[in-house]
């Protein structure tokens, strides 16, 4: 049985963003890992209106950050993830993410009644 916990696609998506003076344009939060309750995962909390991530259109709230420029974020603290993101230099930033599976997609996959 499925719960209301977040679930993500299995395939990592790689996004290349060109970071400028205004940053990457999203905020993050830590979230209890539904597959391993003793750990947390880092997810996109929100997009900055008019910011880089929103203009790019590929990142969405709920997506899980796995790597930033090769640094593994799969089970780091929120403070560590913030430090990694803030330390990225201006220019190309590679984000490896797992896309959130939304209710509509879950309904199609598992025939969940509305």
Secondary structure, DSSP 4 states (H G I P E B T S, - for coil): ---SS--B-SSPEEEEEEEBTTBSSEEEEEEE-TT-TTSEEEEEEEE-TTSHHHHH----TTPEEEEETTEE-TT--HHHHHHHHHHPPSEEEEEEEEPBPPHHHHHHHH----
